Amino acid sequence: MANRIKCAAFLATEAVVAMGILTAVALPLAYGFLQAPRRIAADYQRTVLLELVDGEAEILAAGAGRVVSDGSHPWTLRGASVTNLPPGKTTFVRAGAKGRLEWRAQDQRKGRPVIREFLIQNPALTQRQP
């Protein structure tokens, strides 16, 4: 009889330890799986944003920024994927031949700022190489 009680106590203890190990391993995995879609969406938005800001900065640096007067100006990003971005504000700042294109989210938790600084080239002065 004492042997049966010892076996039952051992099995109960083993079951409790097994459940503890399962809980310790399963909860972080479950949390990771629940966070994955949110992380993927944030990475997608960041990639789209970097691509749009880099494209606009390239256009402005190639000479299009010369038609904008010195100072800070609101700017509009162009592209079909703009609709997938969180609400934010884009600003173009020109100081002589230097340009700065900056995007900031309205809610800071929705994305880190993207800033690109560049020199605005004068197409008339740029020499073409054969």
Buried (B, 14 or more C-beta within 10 A) or exposed (E): EEEEEEEEEEEEEEEEEEEEEEEEEEEEEEEEEEEEEEEEEBEEBBEBBEEBBEEBBEEBBBBBBBEBEEEEEEBEBEEEBBEEBBEBEBBBBBEEEEBBBBBBBEEEEEBEEBBBEBEBBEEEEEEEEE
